[in-house]
Amino acid sequence: MSLIEKRRENVVRDGLAETGLYHSFRLPDGKLLRGSMNMEWQEERLGSFQLPADLHGKSVLDIGPWDGFYTFEMERRGANVTAIDYVDLDTFRELHRAFQSKARYERLDVYELDARRLGTFDIVLCLGALYHFKHPLLALEKICAVTREVCIIDTFVIDGETRREGIRPPLPLLEFYEREELGGQSDNWIGPSVCAVEALAKAAGFACAEVLRVTDASACVAAHRKWKELPLEEESPVEISALSGHAHRGRSFQSNKEEYIALWCWWSAELPPLDMVFPEVDGLGVAPLSCARIAQGLLVTLRVPPGLRPGRHEARLKVGRTRWSKAQAFFVDLPPVSDELELSSVQDGITWTPGEVDWANGGWATIWINGLSPEADPANTMVEISGIPHSPDAVDAQGGQVNTRLRPLIRAGDHPIVVVHRGARTPPKMMRVSGNPPAIRGLERLSDATEEPQSTSKSVL
């Protein structure tokens, strides 16, 4: 059998056509209602989740419940359950009535998940759904944002047989199905390897991913918001010297951007392996993206996890057997400021010459601002010179001082300068620039460029 023929197989379809149900059910009167999936398989799958038999006090979200077997089982264990699906099924609603269920049922797409609408959940079930997501990483980010403890991801995988033999691909793999290549269904989009399921979960913001079960065609992975196991705290705490954005020197981040937190740490020991680096944000683990040696320590990079509310948050770090570092504050989605900004003066950052910046002194400008908020930093403050944005090198919110180096695009002459901070703009002020800027790296020979015969060769990246 070819790979294409194997992927198009769908053992569920005949059972659905015969019974009209995906799940089997043991009804309240003890009778068995048979579906395409038999009860023994469902209970074996349920056991692999390793969830407590008593879920009183816990909240559960069931994504794509279909007929609702797992929804009603979580409720039977005492949980407060919400189920969402992109279609509203008669079978779910009738069985909801038969079980006298109080589970909340909403027609909602996974990409519409929002804590402001549904709240957050201790446990999230994502069963037989991942391969239906056209945007799997985005979907898992949405799921992570509403998960407090663990998300159980049970999904079709492309390498179940070889994974059970202990074989792992060198890189996480995803098959992409443009049309009906998987199961003959047009709403099946991806086929991940087991490693890809783990990697997607961590990339989405979960601390760690634990493989619970692998069959020939499926895998069950527990994606945890907190670190599953941590080494003992036997050594001095890590010392974080600074927290900043990967693309700026500030502590302010926006949730609608792909931004990363850089933790700069003093560290004299050997470079630790990445699986011994444990960042946390607000007490929840975040899988690190990298850990690199810098001159006097370590640079640990992690993503800003999804689901953070606007305002102040804290990050801390543990490496191996160290104790936890002191928490470092940062901000997410700060609102626009309402106070007016005033650019009071600009001067050369070296000679303090008012109203003028000289390239002979390096092109440093010091700008004085009235009205900066206490959270002002290089991430939420921008200097525009003749409309060209400049990211500040330093911002002193209390003193109202902004230091920036001119970009080589700014040549001698008079230039309007505006400072933008959290949505507020200063009225423009004129600044004179003197001297010659340095050449732009890569374009040093621009004036010496000559016409060459057109090459027919192509370069491949």
C-alpha positions in Angstrom: 0.0 0.0 0.0 1.4 3.4 -0.9 1.7 6.3 1.6 -1.1 8.1 -0.2 -3.4 5.1 0.0 -2.5 4.6 3.6 -3.3 8.2 4.5 -6.7 8.1 2.8 -7.9 5.2 4.9 -10.7 6.1 7.3 -11.8 3.3 9.6 -14.2 5.6 11.4 -16.4 6.5 8.3 -18.2 3.1 8.1 -19.0 3.1 11.8 -20.4 6.6 11.6 -22.5 5.7 8.6 -23.9 2.7 10.5 -24.5 4.2 13.9 -24.6 8.0 13.4 -22.4 8.3 16.5 -18.6 8.7 16.9 -18.6 7.7 20.6 -20.2 4.9 22.5 -22.0 5.6 25.7 -23.1 3.8 28.9 -26.4 5.5 29.5 -27.8 6.3 33.0 -30.1 3.3 32.9 -27.1 1.0 32.2 -27.8 0.4 28.5 -24.9 0.6 26.0 -25.3 3.0 23.1 -22.9 1.8 20.4 -20.9 4.3 18.3 -18.1 4.0 15.8 -15.6 3.9 18.7 -16.1 1.0 21.1 -16.3 1.6 24.8 -13.1 -0.4 25.5 -11.1 1.7 23.2 -12.5 4.9 24.7 -11.8 3.8 28.3 -8.3 2.8 27.4 -7.7 6.2 25.8 -9.2 7.9 28.8 -6.9 6.0 31.1 -3.9 7.3 29.2 -4.7 10.9 30.2 -3.7 10.1 33.8 -6.3 12.5 35.1 -7.6 12.1 38.7 -10.8 10.1 39.3 -12.0 13.0 41.5 -12.2 16.3 39.7 -14.4 18.2 42.1 -13.3 21.8 42.2 -11.6 21.6 38.8 -12.7 23.3 35.6 -12.4 21.5 32.3 -12.6 22.7 28.7 -13.4 20.1 26.0 -12.4 21.3 22.5 -14.3 19.5 19.7 -16.3 17.1 21.9 -18.4 15.6 19.1 -21.0 13.5 20.8 -19.6 14.4 24.2 -18.2 11.2 25.8 -15.3 12.9 27.5 -17.4 16.0 28.4 -19.9 13.9 30.3 -17.1 11.7 31.8 -15.3 14.8 33.2 -18.6 16.0 34.6 -19.2 12.6 36.2 -15.9 13.0 38.0 -17.1 16.2 39.5 -15.6 18.9 37.2 -17.2 22.0 36.0 -17.1 21.5 32.2 -17.3 23.7 29.2 -17.4 22.2 25.7 -16.9 24.1 22.4 -17.2 23.0 18.8 -17.3 24.7 15.5 -20.6 22.9 14.8 -23.6 22.4 17.1 -24.5 18.7 17.1 -27.9 17.3 17.8 -26.3 14.1 19.2 -24.4 16.2 21.8 -27.5 18.1 22.9 -29.7 15.0 23.1 -27.1 13.1 25.1 -26.6 16.2 27.3 -30.3 15.9 28.1 -30.1 12.1 28.7 -27.2 12.5 31.2 -29.0 15.5 32.8 -25.7 17.4 32.2 -25.0 20.9 33.3 -22.0 21.2 31.0 -21.8 24.5 29.1 -21.9 24.0 25.3 -21.0 26.7 22.9 -20.5 26.9 19.1 -17.1 28.4 19.0 -14.0 28.0 16.8 -10.7 27.3 18.5 -9.3 30.5 17.2 -12.0 32.4 19.1 -10.8 31.2 22.4 -10.6 34.1 24.8 -10.3 34.1 28.6 -12.4 37.3 28.7 -15.3 35.3 27.3 -14.9 31.8 28.7 -12.4 32.2 31.6 -9.5 29.9 32.1 -9.4 26.2 32.9 -7.4 23.8 35.0 -7.6 21.1 32.4 -8.1 21.3 28.6 -8.9 18.4 26.4 -7.8 18.6 22.8 -8.7 15.2 21.5 -8.7 14.3 17.9 -8.6 17.9 17.0 -5.0 19.0 16.3 -4.9 17.6 12.7 -8.0 19.6 12.0 -6.3 22.9 12.7 -5.1 24.7 9.6 -3.0 26.9 11.9 -1.8 24.5 14.6 0.6 26.7 16.4 -1.9 29.6 16.6 -4.6 27.2 17.8 -2.3 25.9 20.5 -1.3 29.4 21.6 -5.0 30.2 22.0 -5.4 27.0 24.0 -2.4 27.7 26.2 -3.7 31.1 27.0 -6.8 29.6 28.7 -5.0 26.6 30.4 -3.9 26.9 34.0 -2.5 23.4 34.6 -2.5 20.9 31.7 -3.8 20.3 28.2 -4.2 16.8 27.0 -3.5 16.6 23.3 -4.5 13.3 21.7 -3.9 13.3 18.0 -3.2 11.4 14.8 0.6 11.1 14.2 2.6 10.0 11.2 5.3 8.1 13.0 3.5 6.2 15.7 4.9 2.8 14.6 8.5 3.9 14.4 8.3 5.9 17.6 7.1 2.8 19.5 10.3 1.2 18.2 12.3 4.0 19.8 13.1 5.8 16.5 12.8 9.6 16.4 13.3 11.8 13.4 16.2 14.3 13.6 13.7 17.2 13.4 10.0 17.6 14.1 8.0 16.8 11.0 4.6 17.9 9.7 2.8 16.5 6.7 0.5 19.1 5.1 -2.7 18.0 3.4 -4.0 20.5 0.8 -7.2 18.7 0.0 -8.5 15.3 1.2 -5.2 13.4 1.5 -5.9 12.5 5.2 -8.9 10.2 5.7 -10.6 11.6 2.6 -11.6 14.7 4.6 -11.1 18.3 3.5 -10.9 19.6 7.1 -7.8 17.6 7.9 -4.8 19.8 7.5 -1.7 18.4 9.1 -0.1 15.1 10.2 2.5 15.7 12.9 5.3 13.4 14.1 5.2 12.8 17.9 8.2 15.1 18.2 6.3 17.8 16.4 3.4 17.6 18.8 5.8 18.1 21.7 7.6 20.9 19.9 4.4 22.7 19.0 3.1 22.5 22.6 6.3 24.1 23.9 6.5 26.7 21.1 2.9 27.7 21.9 3.8 28.6 25.5 3.6 25.4 27.6 6.5 24.7 29.9 6.9 21.1 28.9 5.3 18.3 27.0 5.1 14.7 28.3 4.3 11.8 26.0 1.8 9.6 27.8 0.9 7.1 25.1 1.8 6.2 21.5 -0.2 3.8 19.2 0.5 3.0 15.6 -1.5 6.0 14.5 -1.8 8.3 17.4 -0.1 9.9 20.4 -1.3 11.4 23.7 0.8 14.3 25.0 0.3 16.2 28.3 1.3 19.9 27.8 1.9 21.3 31.2 1.8 25.0 32.2 4.1 24.4 35.2 7.4 22.5 35.3 6.7 18.8 35.8 9.9 18.1 37.8 12.6 20.4 39.0 16.1 19.6 40.3 16.7 20.2 44.0 17.7 23.8 45.1 21.2 23.2 46.4 23.2 26.1 44.9 23.1 29.9 45.1 20.3 31.6 43.1 20.8 32.8 39.6 21.4 36.5 39.4 19.6 38.2 36.6 21.4 41.5 35.7 18.8 42.7 33.2 15.5 41.8 31.5 14.8 43.3 28.0 13.2 42.5 24.7 15.1 40.7 22.1 14.7 43.6 19.6 14.9 46.5 22.1 16.3 47.4 25.5 12.9 47.9 27.2 10.7 45.9 29.5 7.4 46.6 27.7 5.9 44.1 25.3 2.8 43.8 23.1 0.8 40.6 22.9 -0.1 41.2 19.3 3.6 40.9 18.3 5.9 38.0 18.3 8.3 39.2 21.0 10.9 37.4 23.1 12.2 38.1 26.6 16.0 38.2 27.1 17.3 37.4 30.6 20.9 38.5 31.0 22.4 36.6 33.9 25.7 36.5 35.7 27.1 33.0 35.4 30.6 31.6 35.8 29.9 27.8 35.5 29.7 25.8 32.3 27.0 26.4 29.8 24.0 24.4 31.0 22.0 22.2 28.6 18.7 23.8 27.6 16.6 21.1 29.4 18.2 22.4 32.7 17.1 26.0 32.2 13.7 26.8 33.8 12.2 30.2 33.2 8.9 31.2 34.8 6.5 34.0 34.2 4.0 34.7 37.0 4.6 31.2 38.4 4.0 29.4 35.1 6.8 27.7 33.3 7.9 28.8 29.8 10.0 26.6 27.6 13.3 28.5 26.9 14.1 29.1 23.2 17.9 29.4 23.7 20.6 29.7 26.3 23.9 31.2 25.1 27.2 32.1 26.7 27.9 35.9 26.8 31.0 37.6 28.1 30.3 37.4 31.8 27.3 35.1 32.0 24.3 33.6 30.2 21.7 35.0 27.9 18.4 33.1 28.2 15.7 33.8 25.7 12.0 32.9 26.0 8.9 33.9 24.3 6.3 36.2 26.0 3.7 33.5 26.9 0.2 33.9 25.6 -2.7 34.9 27.8 -1.0 37.6 29.9 -3.3 40.3 31.0 -2.4 44.0 30.4 -0.1 45.3 33.1 2.8 44.2 35.3 4.2 40.7 35.3 7.3 39.0 36.7 9.8 36.6 35.4 12.3 34.5 37.3 14.8 31.8 36.5 16.3 28.6 37.9 19.3 26.8 36.3 20.0 23.2 37.3 20.2 22.9 41.0 20.3 26.7 41.7 17.6 28.4 43.8 15.2 30.8 42.1 16.5 34.2 41.0 14.8 37.4 42.2 11.8 38.3 40.1 12.2 40.8 37.3 9.3 43.0 36.4 8.0 43.6 32.9 4.9 45.0 31.3 2.4 43.8 28.7 -0.1 45.9 26.6 0.3 49.2 28.5 -2.6 51.5 27.5 -2.1 54.8 25.7 -1.1 57.7 27.8 -3.5 60.6 28.1 -1.1 63.3 29.2 0.4 65.6 26.6 4.1 65.2 25.7 6.4 68.1 25.3 9.8 68.0 23.7 11.5 70.7 25.6 15.0 70.5 24.1 17.5 68.4 22.1 21.3 68.6 22.3 24.4 66.8 21.2 24.8 63.9 23.5 28.6 64.4 23.9 29.2 68.2 23.8 25.7 69.2 25.0 25.5 71.7 22.2 21.8 72.8 22.2 19.8 72.2 19.1 22.5 70.5 17.1 24.0 67.0 16.8 27.4 66.5 15.2 28.4 63.3 13.5 32.0 64.0 14.5 30.9 63.1 18.0 29.3 59.9 17.0 25.8 61.2 16.1 24.4 61.0 19.7 21.3 63.0 20.5 20.0 63.7 24.0 16.4 64.7 24.1 14.5 66.1 27.1 10.8 65.3 27.4 8.0 66.4 29.7 5.2 64.0 30.3 6.8 60.5 30.1 5.0 57.8 32.1 6.8 56.0 34.9 6.9 52.9 32.6 8.7 54.7 29.8 11.5 52.6 28.3 13.1 52.0 24.9 10.3 49.6 24.0 7.4 52.0 24.2 9.3 55.2 23.2 10.3 56.0 19.7 12.2 59.0 18.2 11.2 60.1 14.7 13.8 62.2 12.8 12.5 63.4 9.5 10.0 60.6 9.7 12.6 57.9 10.2 12.1 55.9 13.4 15.0 55.6 15.9 14.9 53.2 18.8 16.3 54.9 21.9 19.4 53.4 23.5 18.2 54.6 26.9 15.2 56.2 28.5 15.1 57.8 31.9 11.4 58.1 32.7 11.9 60.0 36.0 14.4 62.6 34.5 12.6 62.8 31.1 15.8 62.0 29.2 15.9 60.0 26.0 19.3 59.1 24.4 19.5 57.9 20.8 22.1 57.5 18.1 21.2 58.9 14.7 20.9 56.4 11.9 23.4 56.9 9.0 20.4 57.9 6.9 20.3 61.2 8.6 22.6 63.6 6.8 23.7 67.1 7.5 21.0 69.7 7.5 17.8 70.6 9.5 15.5 67.8 10.6 12.2 67.8 12.4 12.3 65.6 15.5 9.2 64.0 17.2 9.1 61.7 20.2 6.3 59.1 20.3 5.4 57.4 23.7 2.5 55.0 24.2 0.4 56.6 21.6 1.2 60.3 22.4 3.3 62.4 20.1 5.2 65.6 20.9 4.9 68.6 18.6 7.9 68.6 16.2 11.1 70.5 17.0 13.8 71.3 14.6 17.3 69.9 15.0 20.4 70.7 13.0 22.7 67.9 12.1 26.3 68.6 11.0 29.2 66.5 9.8 29.1 63.4 7.6 27.4 60.2 8.7 29.3 56.8 8.5 28.7 54.6 5.5 25.9 52.1 5.8 27.3 48.7 6.4 27.2 46.7 3.2 26.9 49.8 1.1 30.3 51.3 1.7 31.2 50.9 -2.0 27.9 52.2 -3.3 29.5 55.2 -5.0 32.1 53.0 -6.6 29.7 50.4 -8.0 30.0 49.8 -11.7 27.7 48.1 -14.2 28.3 44.4 -14.6 27.0 42.1 -17.3 23.8 40.4 -16.1 24.5 37.0 -14.8 22.3 34.1 -15.8 23.1 32.0 -12.7 20.7 31.7 -9.8 21.6 31.5 -6.2 19.6 29.3 -3.9 19.3 30.1 -0.2 
